[in-house]
Amino acid sequence: VLGKPESFAVGEISEEWKKSHKVIVVREEEGFYALRSSCTHLGCVPNWQAGQKKFKCFCHGSGFRLDGDNFEGPAPRPLERLKIFLNEEGELVVDTAVRFRKERGEWEREGAYLRFGSDA
Ligand code: FES
C-alpha cells in the first residue's frame, strides 16, 4: 500500500519503494503506472536521471524512457510494469507478483495502468 493517490503530484516519479519493493511509481496527468525497477539486461537497479529524462542502468549502460521502453544499451526489452490498483479504502496498491510485459502486449491489460484524473 503506497498511500492516497492524491498524495502524488502529477509528474512525480517516486523511487521511495525502489529499495524495499523494486517498484517505481509514476504519476502522470491521466493516472498511474508502476515500473519494476529491475533492468531487463541482468537485473541491476536503474536510476531516474531527471536531466536526461531517462532511467539509466549503470551496470552496463542501458537506458529506458519514462514509460519503461528500452532505447540504449544491452537491455533487450522494456522494463516490466506491475499491477497497480485502488483498494477499498481508496489507497494506491501495487501487486509486485503481477507483471506486465510490453513486448507481449500486456501493458494494455487491466491493472497495467490506473486511470486517475488530476481533478479527481
Ligand atoms: Fe542493466 Fe546490464 S544490468 S545494463
Backbone and ligand atoms as CSV (ligand in chain L), in Angstrom:
chain,resi,resn,atom,element,x,y,z
A,1,VAL,N,N,0.849,-1.194,0.000
A,1,VAL,CA,C,0.000,0.000,0.000
A,1,VAL,C,C,0.887,1.247,0.000
A,2,LEU,N,N,0.640,2.126,-0.947
A,2,LEU,CA,C,1.512,3.294,-1.111
A,2,LEU,C,C,0.912,4.576,-0.545
A,3,GLY,N,N,-0.329,4.541,-0.154
A,3,GLY,CA,C,-0.962,5.750,0.359
A,3,GLY,C,C,-2.021,6.268,-0.592
A,4,LYS,N,N,-2.548,7.415,-0.257
A,4,LYS,CA,C,-3.616,8.005,-1.065
A,4,LYS,C,C,-3.075,8.501,-2.404
A,5,PRO,N,N,-3.816,8.264,-3.469
A,5,PRO,CA,C,-3.348,8.741,-4.773
A,5,PRO,C,C,-3.205,10.254,-4.821
A,6,GLU,N,N,-3.983,10.933,-4.010
A,6,GLU,CA,C,-3.894,12.405,-4.002
A,6,GLU,C,C,-2.550,12.898,-3.458
A,7,SER,N,N,-1.825,12.032,-2.767
A,7,SER,CA,C,-0.555,12.478,-2.196
A,7,SER,C,C,0.569,12.508,-3.227
A,8,PHE,N,N,0.264,12.073,-4.448
A,8,PHE,CA,C,1.272,12.133,-5.519
A,8,PHE,C,C,0.996,13.335,-6.412
A,9,ALA,N,N,2.024,14.069,-6.713
A,9,ALA,CA,C,1.861,15.211,-7.619
A,9,ALA,C,C,1.952,14.718,-9.058
A,10,VAL,N,N,1.178,15.334,-9.933
A,10,VAL,CA,C,1.261,14.989,-11.354
A,10,VAL,C,C,2.690,15.240,-11.830
A,11,GLY,N,N,3.239,14.260,-12.516
A,11,GLY,CA,C,4.615,14.377,-12.987
A,11,GLY,C,C,5.628,13.771,-12.028
A,12,GLU,N,N,5.127,13.316,-10.898
A,12,GLU,CA,C,6.041,12.750,-9.900
A,12,GLU,C,C,6.519,11.362,-10.316
A,13,ILE,N,N,7.796,11.102,-10.066
A,13,ILE,CA,C,8.382,9.788,-10.302
A,13,ILE,C,C,8.932,9.343,-8.966
A,14,SER,N,N,8.215,8.471,-8.310
A,14,SER,CA,C,8.587,8.139,-6.942
A,14,SER,C,C,9.451,6.887,-6.869
A,15,GLU,N,N,10.648,7.076,-6.306
A,15,GLU,CA,C,11.552,5.940,-6.120
A,15,GLU,C,C,11.592,5.516,-4.650
A,16,GLU,N,N,10.585,5.961,-3.920
A,16,GLU,CA,C,10.534,5.691,-2.480
A,16,GLU,C,C,10.507,4.190,-2.161
A,17,TRP,N,N,9.862,3.406,-3.043
A,17,TRP,CA,C,9.717,1.966,-2.766
A,17,TRP,C,C,10.666,1.136,-3.611
A,18,LYS,N,N,11.653,1.790,-4.167
A,18,LYS,CA,C,12.548,1.077,-5.065
A,18,LYS,C,C,13.415,0.070,-4.306
A,19,LYS,N,N,13.989,0.511,-3.218
A,19,LYS,CA,C,14.868,-0.379,-2.449
A,19,LYS,C,C,14.079,-1.496,-1.787
A,20,SER,N,N,12.952,-1.138,-1.177
A,20,SER,CA,C,12.204,-2.120,-0.405
A,20,SER,C,C,11.417,-3.085,-1.283
A,21,HIS,N,N,10.856,-2.589,-2.387
A,21,HIS,CA,C,9.950,-3.438,-3.165
A,21,HIS,C,C,10.251,-3.485,-4.662
A,22,LYS,N,N,11.333,-2.847,-5.078
A,22,LYS,CA,C,11.672,-2.826,-6.508
A,22,LYS,C,C,10.560,-2.216,-7.347
A,23,VAL,N,N,9.984,-1.142,-6.839
A,23,VAL,CA,C,8.879,-0.503,-7.538
A,23,VAL,C,C,9.179,0.982,-7.728
A,24,ILE,N,N,8.932,1.467,-8.926
A,24,ILE,CA,C,8.966,2.904,-9.199
A,24,ILE,C,C,7.552,3.295,-9.618
A,25,VAL,N,N,7.004,4.322,-8.959
A,25,VAL,CA,C,5.637,4.728,-9.255
A,25,VAL,C,C,5.669,6.037,-10.040
A,26,VAL,N,N,4.967,6.046,-11.157
A,26,VAL,CA,C,4.914,7.249,-11.984
A,26,VAL,C,C,3.489,7.788,-11.982
A,27,ARG,N,N,3.384,9.074,-11.647
A,27,ARG,CA,C,2.091,9.737,-11.648
A,27,ARG,C,C,2.069,10.713,-12.814
A,28,GLU,N,N,1.184,10.496,-13.752
A,28,GLU,CA,C,1.037,11.466,-14.836
A,28,GLU,C,C,-0.385,11.987,-14.823
A,29,GLU,N,N,-0.644,12.904,-15.719
A,29,GLU,CA,C,-1.935,13.586,-15.748
A,29,GLU,C,C,-3.122,12.614,-15.697
A,30,GLU,N,N,-3.075,11.563,-16.494
A,30,GLU,CA,C,-4.242,10.680,-16.629
A,30,GLU,C,C,-4.282,9.558,-15.608
A,31,GLY,N,N,-3.185,9.322,-14.913
A,31,GLY,CA,C,-3.218,8.220,-13.968
A,31,GLY,C,C,-1.841,7.767,-13.524
A,32,PHE,N,N,-1.782,6.478,-13.141
A,32,PHE,CA,C,-0.563,5.927,-12.551
A,32,PHE,C,C,-0.111,4.662,-13.269
A,33,TYR,N,N,1.188,4.415,-13.238
A,33,TYR,CA,C,1.675,3.078,-13.535
A,33,TYR,C,C,2.883,2.791,-12.655
A,34,ALA,N,N,3.163,1.525,-12.501
A,34,ALA,CA,C,4.268,1.099,-11.641
A,34,ALA,C,C,5.258,0.319,-12.485
A,35,LEU,N,N,6.512,0.716,-12.417
A,35,LEU,CA,C,7.565,0.010,-13.137
A,35,LEU,C,C,8.352,-0.862,-12.166
A,36,ARG,N,N,8.711,-2.031,-12.619
A,36,ARG,CA,C,9.581,-2.887,-11.820
A,36,ARG,C,C,11.008,-2.395,-12.023
A,37,SER,N,N,11.674,-2.036,-10.926
A,37,SER,CA,C,12.994,-1.413,-11.051
A,37,SER,C,C,14.083,-2.464,-11.134
A,38,SER,N,N,13.969,-3.289,-12.155
A,38,SER,CA,C,14.966,-4.302,-12.387
A,38,SER,C,C,15.302,-4.262,-13.869
A,39,CYS,N,N,16.554,-3.946,-14.165
A,39,CYS,CA,C,16.979,-3.831,-15.551
A,39,CYS,C,C,16.734,-5.153,-16.278
A,40,THR,N,N,16.183,-5.058,-17.495
A,40,THR,CA,C,15.867,-6.279,-18.237
A,40,THR,C,C,17.114,-6.899,-18.870
A,41,HIS,N,N,18.279,-6.285,-18.633
A,41,HIS,CA,C,19.517,-6.939,-19.061
A,41,HIS,C,C,19.881,-7.993,-18.013
A,42,LEU,N,N,20.487,-7.569,-16.907
A,42,LEU,CA,C,20.879,-8.551,-15.903
A,42,LEU,C,C,20.370,-8.212,-14.502
A,43,GLY,N,N,19.407,-7.307,-14.445
A,43,GLY,CA,C,18.722,-7.123,-13.168
A,43,GLY,C,C,19.262,-6.075,-12.223
A,44,CYS,N,N,20.189,-5.231,-12.658
A,44,CYS,CA,C,20.607,-4.126,-11.801
A,44,CYS,C,C,19.450,-3.141,-11.635
A,45,VAL,N,N,19.656,-2.168,-10.760
A,45,VAL,CA,C,18.580,-1.224,-10.473
A,45,VAL,C,C,18.808,0.081,-11.231
A,46,PRO,N,N,17.943,0.402,-12.181
A,46,PRO,CA,C,18.095,1.657,-12.906
A,46,PRO,C,C,17.676,2.865,-12.053
A,47,ASN,N,N,18.302,4.002,-12.331
A,47,ASN,CA,C,18.009,5.234,-11.589
A,47,ASN,C,C,17.451,6.292,-12.523
A,48,TRP,N,N,16.469,7.024,-12.033
A,48,TRP,CA,C,15.891,8.103,-12.824
A,48,TRP,C,C,16.889,9.250,-12.928
A,49,GLN,N,N,17.142,9.718,-14.129
A,49,GLN,CA,C,18.017,10.867,-14.376
A,49,GLN,C,C,17.129,12.000,-14.861
A,50,ALA,N,N,16.788,12.888,-13.959
A,50,ALA,CA,C,15.811,13.919,-14.299
A,50,ALA,C,C,16.295,14.781,-15.464
A,51,GLY,N,N,17.582,15.126,-15.465
A,51,GLY,CA,C,18.106,15.998,-16.502
A,51,GLY,C,C,17.974,15.401,-17.890
A,52,GLN,N,N,18.162,14.107,-17.986
A,52,GLN,CA,C,18.097,13.438,-19.292
A,52,GLN,C,C,16.781,12.730,-19.508
A,53,LYS,N,N,15.915,12.818,-18.534
A,53,LYS,CA,C,14.589,12.196,-18.627
A,53,LYS,C,C,14.668,10.735,-19.038
A,54,LYS,N,N,15.441,9.998,-18.302
A,54,LYS,CA,C,15.508,8.554,-18.583
A,54,LYS,C,C,15.935,7.813,-17.323
A,55,PHE,N,N,15.632,6.516,-17.316
A,55,PHE,CA,C,16.155,5.643,-16.288
A,55,PHE,C,C,17.450,5.063,-16.832
A,56,LYS,N,N,18.509,5.221,-16.042
A,56,LYS,CA,C,19.810,4.746,-16.514
A,56,LYS,C,C,20.276,3.604,-15.632
A,57,CYS,N,N,20.688,2.523,-16.275
A,57,CYS,CA,C,21.268,1.416,-15.536
A,57,CYS,C,C,22.787,1.545,-15.648
A,58,PHE,N,N,23.452,1.683,-14.501
A,58,PHE,CA,C,24.887,1.940,-14.537
A,58,PHE,C,C,25.723,0.672,-14.652
A,59,CYS,N,N,25.081,-0.464,-14.581
A,59,CYS,CA,C,25.868,-1.699,-14.703
A,59,CYS,C,C,26.484,-1.819,-16.095
A,60,HIS,N,N,25.667,-1.711,-17.125
A,60,HIS,CA,C,26.192,-1.821,-18.492
A,60,HIS,C,C,25.624,-0.746,-19.404
A,61,GLY,N,N,24.994,0.249,-18.811
A,61,GLY,CA,C,24.616,1.414,-19.595
A,61,GLY,C,C,23.270,1.390,-20.298
A,62,SER,N,N,22.390,0.505,-19.930
A,62,SER,CA,C,21.085,0.523,-20.586
A,62,SER,C,C,20.291,1.753,-20.152
A,63,GLY,N,N,19.496,2.265,-21.100
A,63,GLY,CA,C,18.645,3.410,-20.799
A,63,GLY,C,C,17.204,3.085,-21.136
A,64,PHE,N,N,16.310,3.619,-20.313
A,64,PHE,CA,C,14.875,3.396,-20.515
A,64,PHE,C,C,14.157,4.726,-20.436
A,65,ARG,N,N,13.173,4.893,-21.282
A,65,ARG,CA,C,12.391,6.117,-21.225
A,65,ARG,C,C,11.426,6.058,-20.044
A,66,LEU,N,N,10.794,7.195,-19.811
A,66,LEU,CA,C,9.904,7.293,-18.658
A,66,LEU,C,C,8.827,6.211,-18.675
A,67,ASP,N,N,8.346,5.861,-19.846
A,67,ASP,CA,C,7.288,4.848,-19.892
A,67,ASP,C,C,7.832,3.430,-19.716
A,68,GLY,N,N,9.156,3.292,-19.674
A,68,GLY,CA,C,9.761,1.980,-19.456
A,68,GLY,C,C,10.413,1.384,-20.691
A,69,ASP,N,N,10.204,2.016,-21.837
A,69,ASP,CA,C,10.790,1.494,-23.077
A,69,ASP,C,C,12.319,1.555,-23.047
A,70,ASN,N,N,12.945,0.489,-23.497
A,70,ASN,CA,C,14.409,0.496,-23.605
A,70,ASN,C,C,14.807,1.175,-24.908
A,71,PHE,N,N,15.878,1.946,-24.881
A,71,PHE,CA,C,16.289,2.607,-26.125
A,71,PHE,C,C,17.795,2.663,-26.290
A,72,GLU,N,N,18.566,2.281,-25.282
A,72,GLU,CA,C,20.021,2.257,-25.465
A,72,GLU,C,C,20.613,1.185,-24.558
A,73,GLY,N,N,21.798,0.744,-24.930
A,73,GLY,CA,C,22.470,-0.262,-24.119
A,73,GLY,C,C,21.950,-1.662,-24.413
A,74,PRO,N,N,22.444,-2.630,-23.640
A,74,PRO,CA,C,22.161,-4.041,-23.954
A,74,PRO,C,C,20.789,-4.563,-23.533
A,75,ALA,N,N,20.019,-3.788,-22.807
A,75,ALA,CA,C,18.720,-4.306,-22.351
A,75,ALA,C,C,17.873,-4.726,-23.547
A,76,PRO,N,N,17.385,-5.950,-23.566
A,76,PRO,CA,C,16.686,-6.476,-24.736
A,76,PRO,C,C,15.207,-6.111,-24.819
A,77,ARG,N,N,14.650,-5.578,-23.739
A,77,ARG,CA,C,13.210,-5.290,-23.744
A,77,ARG,C,C,12.897,-4.240,-22.687
A,78,PRO,N,N,11.687,-3.682,-22.764
A,78,PRO,CA,C,11.329,-2.634,-21.811
A,78,PRO,C,C,11.276,-3.134,-20.363
A,79,LEU,N,N,11.306,-2.182,-19.441
A,79,LEU,CA,C,11.080,-2.526,-18.037
A,79,LEU,C,C,9.679,-3.126,-17.918
A,80,GLU,N,N,9.505,-3.977,-16.941
A,80,GLU,CA,C,8.173,-4.554,-16.726
A,80,GLU,C,C,7.339,-3.606,-15.889
A,81,ARG,N,N,6.043,-3.670,-16.114
A,81,ARG,CA,C,5.137,-2.929,-15.243
A,81,ARG,C,C,4.502,-3.894,-14.259
A,82,LEU,N,N,4.063,-3.332,-13.142
A,82,LEU,CA,C,3.456,-4.137,-12.084
A,82,LEU,C,C,2.017,-3.702,-11.878
A,83,LYS,N,N,1.230,-4.624,-11.404
A,83,LYS,CA,C,-0.196,-4.333,-11.232
A,83,LYS,C,C,-0.403,-3.210,-10.213
A,84,ILE,N,N,-1.196,-2.217,-10.600
A,84,ILE,CA,C,-1.486,-1.095,-9.719
A,84,ILE,C,C,-2.995,-0.874,-9.694
A,85,PHE,N,N,-3.526,-0.654,-8.519
A,85,PHE,CA,C,-4.981,-0.502,-8.387
A,85,PHE,C,C,-5.309,0.225,-7.085
A,86,LEU,N,N,-6.562,0.545,-6.905
A,86,LEU,CA,C,-7.023,1.164,-5.660
A,86,LEU,C,C,-7.718,0.101,-4.818
A,87,ASN,N,N,-7.414,0.070,-3.526
A,87,ASN,CA,C,-8.116,-0.869,-2.657
A,87,ASN,C,C,-9.437,-0.247,-2.179
A,88,GLU,N,N,-10.138,-0.953,-1.318
A,88,GLU,CA,C,-11.464,-0.478,-0.904
A,88,GLU,C,C,-11.403,0.824,-0.135
A,89,GLU,N,N,-10.271,1.090,0.459
A,89,GLU,CA,C,-10.103,2.357,1.186
A,89,GLU,C,C,-9.698,3.496,0.261
A,90,GLY,N,N,-9.576,3.189,-1.020
A,90,GLY,CA,C,-9.181,4.226,-1.955
A,90,GLY,C,C,-7.693,4.518,-1.942
A,91,GLU,N,N,-6.911,3.561,-1.441
A,91,GLU,CA,C,-5.466,3.750,-1.412
A,91,GLU,C,C,-4.820,3.024,-2.590
A,92,LEU,N,N,-3.682,3.559,-2.964
A,92,LEU,CA,C,-2.943,3.010,-4.091
A,92,LEU,C,C,-2.188,1.754,-3.642
A,93,VAL,N,N,-2.338,0.683,-4.419
A,93,VAL,CA,C,-1.669,-0.569,-4.074
A,93,VAL,C,C,-0.949,-1.101,-5.308
A,94,VAL,N,N,0.258,-1.635,-5.094
A,94,VAL,CA,C,0.974,-2.306,-6.176
A,94,VAL,C,C,1.143,-3.767,-5.798
A,95,ASP,N,N,0.777,-4.642,-6.710
A,95,ASP,CA,C,0.977,-6.069,-6.509
A,95,ASP,C,C,2.208,-6.482,-7.314
A,96,THR,N,N,3.320,-6.686,-6.605
A,96,THR,CA,C,4.588,-6.961,-7.302
A,96,THR,C,C,4.623,-8.371,-7.885
A,97,ALA,N,N,3.632,-9.187,-7.583
A,97,ALA,CA,C,3.605,-10.548,-8.121
A,97,ALA,C,C,3.008,-10.579,-9.525
A,98,VAL,N,N,2.329,-9.511,-9.908
A,98,VAL,CA,C,1.686,-9.489,-11.228
A,98,VAL,C,C,2.459,-8.546,-12.140
A,99,ARG,N,N,3.089,-9.103,-13.162
A,99,ARG,CA,C,3.935,-8.310,-14.058
A,99,ARG,C,C,3.330,-8.245,-15.449
A,100,PHE,N,N,3.587,-7.108,-16.098
A,100,PHE,CA,C,3.096,-6.919,-17.463
A,100,PHE,C,C,4.278,-6.580,-18.361
A,101,ARG,N,N,4.384,-7.308,-19.467
A,101,ARG,CA,C,5.490,-7.083,-20.400
A,101,ARG,C,C,4.963,-6.457,-21.683
A,102,LYS,N,N,5.571,-5.333,-22.022
A,102,LYS,CA,C,5.078,-4.595,-23.189
A,102,LYS,C,C,5.176,-5.410,-24.467
A,103,GLU,N,N,6.289,-6.130,-24.646
A,103,GLU,CA,C,6.510,-6.839,-25.905
A,103,GLU,C,C,5.503,-7.966,-26.106
A,104,ARG,N,N,4.748,-8.266,-25.081
A,104,ARG,CA,C,3.669,-9.256,-25.225
A,104,ARG,C,C,2.303,-8.575,-25.278
A,105,GLY,N,N,2.317,-7.252,-25.357
A,105,GLY,CA,C,1.061,-6.517,-25.414
A,105,GLY,C,C,0.379,-6.410,-24.061
A,106,GLU,N,N,1.104,-6.717,-23.013
A,106,GLU,CA,C,0.448,-6.793,-21.706
A,106,GLU,C,C,0.235,-5.445,-21.037
A,107,TRP,N,N,0.859,-4.383,-21.573
A,107,TRP,CA,C,0.642,-3.063,-20.983
A,107,TRP,C,C,-0.781,-2.593,-21.234
A,108,GLU,N,N,-1.458,-3.254,-22.182
A,108,GLU,CA,C,-2.843,-2.884,-22.478
A,108,GLU,C,C,-3.809,-3.532,-21.496
A,109,ARG,N,N,-3.325,-4.437,-20.710
A,109,ARG,CA,C,-4.234,-5.172,-19.829
A,109,ARG,C,C,-4.680,-4.342,-18.633
A,110,GLU,N,N,-5.787,-4.783,-18.077
A,110,GLU,CA,C,-6.277,-4.116,-16.877
A,110,GLU,C,C,-5.260,-4.321,-15.756
A,111,GLY,N,N,-4.966,-3.248,-15.041
A,111,GLY,CA,C,-4.005,-3.356,-13.951
A,111,GLY,C,C,-2.644,-2.796,-14.315
A,112,ALA,N,N,-2.338,-2.736,-15.611
A,112,ALA,CA,C,-1.040,-2.209,-16.028
A,112,ALA,C,C,-1.042,-0.681,-15.975
A,113,TYR,N,N,-2.248,-0.117,-15.957
A,113,TYR,CA,C,-2.366,1.332,-15.879
A,113,TYR,C,C,-3.607,1.658,-15.060
A,114,LEU,N,N,-3.488,2.631,-14.195
A,114,LEU,CA,C,-4.624,3.039,-13.378
A,114,LEU,C,C,-5.039,4.443,-13.772
A,115,ARG,N,N,-6.225,4.531,-14.360
A,115,ARG,CA,C,-6.722,5.867,-14.711
A,115,ARG,C,C,-7.120,6.594,-13.448
A,116,PHE,N,N,-6.646,7.821,-13.331
A,116,PHE,CA,C,-6.985,8.609,-12.149
A,116,PHE,C,C,-6.783,10.065,-12.517
A,117,GLY,N,N,-7.867,10.783,-12.679
A,117,GLY,CA,C,-7.788,12.167,-13.136
A,117,GLY,C,C,-7.132,13.074,-12.098
A,118,SER,N,N,-6.466,14.096,-12.584
A,118,SER,CA,C,-5.793,15.003,-11.662
A,118,SER,C,C,-6.787,15.883,-10.928
A,119,ASP,N,N,-8.017,15.953,-11.428
A,119,ASP,CA,C,-9.016,16.774,-10.744
A,119,ASP,C,C,-9.919,15.906,-9.864
A,120,ALA,N,N,-9.645,14.606,-9.783
A,120,ALA,CA,C,-10.499,13.705,-9.001
A,120,ALA,C,C,-10.261,13.895,-7.499
L,1,FES,FE1,FE,21.373,-3.077,-16.626
L,1,FES,FE2,FE,23.235,-4.685,-17.649
L,1,FES,S1,S,22.048,-4.982,-15.876
L,1,FES,S2,S,22.608,-2.779,-18.366
